Amino acid sequence: MKKSKIVLIALAVIIALSGASLSGCAKPAQGPAQDVPAQDATTGSDPAATAPPEPSTEAPPEAPPEPSAADIWKQRVDSWPMTFGFANNEGSELIHVDYEDPGSAETGAVTTDGSGADTQAVAPADGSGADAQAGVPADTAFDPDRFSLVVGAYGEVLPIAYVGLQAASSGNTGRDNAANFANLPGYVYSQQDWKLTKDKTYLMTEMGPLVDAMIKLSPPGWKGNTPALPKETIDSIAQYKERGVVWGKELAATANGLIGLILYEQQGSGMLFSIVYMDGEKTLFWDCPAEYNEGSTWRVDSGDEPGAFAPLFLAQFDEGLLMGLTWGAPEGENIVILYEDHGAFTQMDGIDYSRYWSP
């Protein structure tokens, strides 16, 4: 074979082998077309990477709202043990009525003496386990051991001791008064060193911020008589309120001022009375408007009279004054808690008490 022919054959074989090798290489998978940033001609960097960010169009988050006076006062009061009860006719015991507790007659926890007659059942607080026999759960929302003091009219503070849980009897009339004391379901406390005032409502608490902050109050009159406010005081209130005053009564005296009750003249069908605090530096009103009703303007069967008020306590805090009042009427007694807010008194929601005592 000629030499030139041999060279041609060798080249053909090399070309064939090269083509077979190229056809056997897998190409990289191609994804969707993507924009490739242009490279800076001088530095080779991406211009978009060094461009300043566009300003945000989103509004900045709003600051949380400032707590209201009601929220601040409620938080303060909720940190204390604070509830209410009333005394029996002997002044030796006090009961915090609780119809929700399993010791009530509605849950069948009333005990009998075997003769068919209901007996008063008081579960002792001696840790003997007798509470369980009276149907008292191991964990209840009410902690009776937290209450060691009661606050009575004009800020009188007396110690109390927990006796136990009293179950209701079938003789329960549903009246929260001293005559029905032994038939009511609730937590019973004793007072041995002094006498409670019979059938009076007391605020139950413990030694702490409320008692420490209380301002001394004195009854305004002899043996509970309520004297009239001085004429100059009534005249100044009438001028301030731009409304005539029917009468004004002093409810309590402080070292520098007083707490009073004002009844204003009727305007059309509109009626109004105020609880007022005056101390020479500030004057605070709690206004109670109502529509005239011959028999029950403010309270059932009270006619057009406001009712009977007596201060339980007056206390001074950083936020201002806090005052508790009993508000009696023929059908029952309410407890009102007032707090100072922007130059006036406002009634506190959720911290109150009512008892039905009508015969």
BELZICOR-V314505 format. One record per residue. N is the residue number from 1. RES is the residue in one small letter. NEAR is the number of other ideal C-beta (glycine too) atoms within 12 Angstrom. D_LAST is the distance of its C-alpha to the last C-alpha in Angstrom with 1 decimal. Layout:
# BELZICOR-V314505
n: <N	N>
res: <RES	RES>
near: <NEAR	NEAR>
d_last: <D_LAST	D_LAST>
This chain:
# BELZICOR-V314505
n: <1	2	3	4	5	6	7	8	9	10	11	12	13	14	15	16	17	18	19	20	21	22	23	24	25	26	27	28	29	30	31	32	33	34	35	36	37	38	39	40	41	42	43	44	45	46	47	48	49	50	51	52	53	54	55	56	57	58	59	60	61	62	63	64	65	66	67	68	69	70	71	72	73	74	75	76	77	78	79	80	81	82	83	84	85	86	87	88	89	90	91	92	93	94	95	96	97	98	99	100	101	102	103	104	105	106	107	108	109	110	111	112	113	114	115	116	117	118	119	120	121	122	123	124	125	126	127	128	129	130	131	132	133	134	135	136	137	138	139	140	141	142	143	144	145	146	147	148	149	150	151	152	153	154	155	156	157	158	159	160	161	162	163	164	165	166	167	168	169	170	171	172	173	174	175	176	177	178	179	180	181	182	183	184	185	186	187	188	189	190	191	192	193	194	195	196	197	198	199	200	201	202	203	204	205	206	207	208	209	210	211	212	213	214	215	216	217	218	219	220	221	222	223	224	225	226	227	228	229	230	231	232	233	234	235	236	237	238	239	240	241	242	243	244	245	246	247	248	249	250	251	252	253	254	255	256	257	258	259	260	261	262	263	264	265	266	267	268	269	270	271	272	273	274	275	276	277	278	279	280	281	282	283	284	285	286	287	288	289	290	291	292	293	294	295	296	297	298	299	300	301	302	303	304	305	306	307	308	309	310	311	312	313	314	315	316	317	318	319	320	321	322	323	324	325	326	327	328	329	330	331	332	333	334	335	336	337	338	339	340	341	342	343	344	345	346	347	348	349	350	351	352	353	354	355	356	357	358	359>
res: <m	k	k	s	k	i	v	l	i	a	l	a	v	i	i	a	l	s	g	a	s	l	s	g	c	a	k	p	a	q	g	p	a	q	d	v	p	a	q	d	a	t	t	g	s	d	p	a	a	t	a	p	p	e	p	s	t	e	a	p	p	e	a	p	p	e	p	s	a	a	d	i	w	k	q	r	v	d	s	w	p	m	t	f	g	f	a	n	n	e	g	s	e	l	i	h	v	d	y	e	d	p	g	s	a	e	t	g	a	v	t	t	d	g	s	g	a	d	t	q	a	v	a	p	a	d	g	s	g	a	d	a	q	a	g	v	p	a	d	t	a	f	d	p	d	r	f	s	l	v	v	g	a	y	g	e	v	l	p	i	a	y	v	g	l	q	a	a	s	s	g	n	t	g	r	d	n	a	a	n	f	a	n	l	p	g	y	v	y	s	q	q	d	w	k	l	t	k	d	k	t	y	l	m	t	e	m	g	p	l	v	d	a	m	i	k	l	s	p	p	g	w	k	g	n	t	p	a	l	p	k	e	t	i	d	s	i	a	q	y	k	e	r	g	v	v	w	g	k	e	l	a	a	t	a	n	g	l	i	g	l	i	l	y	e	q	q	g	s	g	m	l	f	s	i	v	y	m	d	g	e	k	t	l	f	w	d	c	p	a	e	y	n	e	g	s	t	w	r	v	d	s	g	d	e	p	g	a	f	a	p	l	f	l	a	q	f	d	e	g	l	l	m	g	l	t	w	g	a	p	e	g	e	n	i	v	i	l	y	e	d	h	g	a	f	t	q	m	d	g	i	d	y	s	r	y	w	s	p>
near: <9	8	9	10	11	12	13	14	15	15	14	14	14	14	14	14	14	14	13	12	11	12	11	10	10	7	8	6	6	7	6	6	6	7	8	8	14	13	13	14	8	7	11	11	14	14	15	15	14	11	11	8	8	8	6	7	6	7	6	7	6	6	6	7	7	8	13	16	25	24	20	23	33	24	19	27	32	18	16	30	26	37	35	37	44	44	37	34	20	18	26	25	36	48	48	43	37	30	23	18	32	30	42	30	29	19	19	18	30	29	26	17	12	8	8	9	13	22	21	34	34	34	34	22	25	13	12	12	13	18	30	18	19	32	27	32	18	9	10	20	13	27	17	35	19	23	35	24	34	44	43	38	35	31	34	30	31	32	25	37	24	36	29	32	39	45	41	40	27	21	20	28	21	24	23	37	31	31	21	30	38	27	30	43	41	44	42	37	37	30	34	17	12	18	20	36	27	22	30	36	42	44	45	44	38	27	19	22	22	34	26	17	26	31	30	21	33	22	25	30	19	9	8	17	12	26	22	23	32	17	13	13	26	30	16	19	35	25	13	20	25	12	24	19	30	25	25	35	34	33	44	40	27	32	14	17	28	37	44	39	41	40	36	31	21	22	17	10	14	19	29	34	38	38	43	40	41	32	22	12	13	20	27	30	31	35	27	31	22	25	17	19	19	14	16	21	27	31	28	19	20	27	20	26	27	38	33	26	40	39	44	42	40	42	38	26	25	14	26	26	37	41	44	45	40	39	36	32	27	20	24	29	35	34	37	35	41	41	36	32	24	15	17	22	33	30	27	32	17	15	28	25	30	22	36	24	29	21	14>
d_last: <142.4	142.9	141.0	139.4	138.0	136.5	134.7	133.3	131.9	130.2	128.5	127.2	125.7	123.9	122.5	121.2	119.5	117.9	116.4	115.0	113.2	111.6	110.4	108.6	106.3	102.8	101.5	98.2	95.3	94.7	91.0	89.8	91.7	90.3	90.8	92.7	92.2	95.4	96.8	97.6	101.4	101.8	99.2	98.3	94.6	92.0	91.2	87.7	86.8	87.5	86.0	82.8	79.6	78.2	75.1	71.7	69.9	66.5	63.9	62.9	59.5	56.6	55.1	51.5	49.0	47.8	44.2	41.7	39.6	36.5	38.5	39.8	36.4	34.7	37.6	37.3	33.5	33.8	36.4	33.9	31.3	28.1	24.5	21.1	18.8	16.5	16.9	15.7	15.2	18.9	20.0	22.4	21.1	19.8	18.8	19.8	17.7	20.2	19.6	23.2	24.8	26.3	24.2	21.3	20.7	22.0	25.4	25.6	25.8	23.6	26.0	26.3	28.3	30.5	28.8	26.5	23.5	21.9	22.5	21.4	24.1	25.1	28.3	30.5	32.0	35.4	37.4	37.9	37.0	34.0	32.0	34.0	33.0	29.3	30.1	30.2	32.9	35.7	35.1	31.7	30.9	28.8	31.0	29.0	32.1	32.5	29.7	30.9	29.3	26.1	26.1	23.6	23.4	26.9	28.5	28.0	29.3	28.8	30.1	28.1	29.4	28.4	27.5	27.0	25.0	22.0	21.6	18.4	17.9	17.1	14.0	12.4	9.1	10.0	7.5	10.0	9.1	11.1	9.2	10.0	13.2	15.7	14.7	15.0	18.5	20.3	22.8	22.4	24.4	25.4	26.2	28.6	30.7	28.1	24.5	21.9	19.4	16.2	13.4	15.9	17.2	20.8	23.6	25.5	29.2	32.6	35.4	37.1	37.5	34.1	34.1	37.8	37.4	34.6	35.4	34.5	31.7	31.2	28.3	29.8	28.9	28.7	25.5	23.5	25.0	25.9	29.4	31.0	33.4	37.0	38.5	41.1	38.5	36.6	40.0	41.1	38.0	38.3	42.0	41.3	38.6	40.7	37.6	36.5	33.8	31.2	30.2	30.3	28.3	29.4	26.8	29.3	33.0	35.4	39.0	40.4	37.7	34.0	30.9	29.6	27.3	29.2	28.2	31.1	32.3	31.5	34.4	34.3	31.0	30.9	28.4	28.8	27.5	29.0	28.5	31.9	33.9	37.1	39.7	43.0	44.2	41.5	38.7	36.1	33.5	30.5	30.2	27.2	28.4	26.3	27.0	25.8	22.8	21.9	18.2	17.8	21.0	20.0	16.2	13.9	13.2	15.3	18.3	21.5	20.6	20.7	17.7	17.8	20.5	21.9	24.8	24.6	28.3	31.5	34.4	37.9	39.7	42.9	41.1	39.4	36.0	32.8	29.5	25.9	23.0	19.3	17.7	14.4	12.5	9.3	8.4	9.9	13.1	16.5	19.8	23.0	26.5	29.3	33.0	36.1	38.3	41.2	40.2	36.5	33.2	32.0	28.7	29.3	28.6	27.3	26.2	22.5	19.0	15.6	12.3	9.0	6.3	3.8	0.0>
